[in-house]
Amino acid sequence: MKFIAKTAVYVAMAAAPALFAIPAANADPSDTSISSQGDATKGQRLFNRCKACHNLTATARRRIGPNLDNLFGRQAGGREGFKYSKALAEADFVWTEQNLNDWLAQPRTFLPGNKMAFAGLRKEQDRKDLMAYLRDSTVEAAE
């Protein structure tokens, strides 16, 4: 019995690093391979889960979370005037579709120590749909 318990602990410890996503620091923020597979109309409905905490434009009043304008290509934890968790403030990556996809799947696992209370979107297609909506909606209009 001891052998089985020790083996299970060893296997769990060996698998632990795979539980944490590693942000792609060198990924291309202009890559649209995920959002191109999504439906922005469905993504708009999914964003209803997000809008209690986030706005899409810089001019909108900030809520619990940072505004999402110009999200793709922005340094994680880099929105001026927003107080980020230590984990996000010290993060060394930019928001790309791949990083956002991994974040939206399991925010707590993607970046342990962040303050976001959202549990995540389990369905891959939901993340693709939301990404399609965010691609269209987070780009600030030229003045």
Summary of the structure (lengths in Angstrom):
residues: 143
radius of gyration: 17.1
end to end distance: 69.6
largest distance: 69.6
contacts: 370
relative contact order: 0.22
helix: 43%
strand: 1%
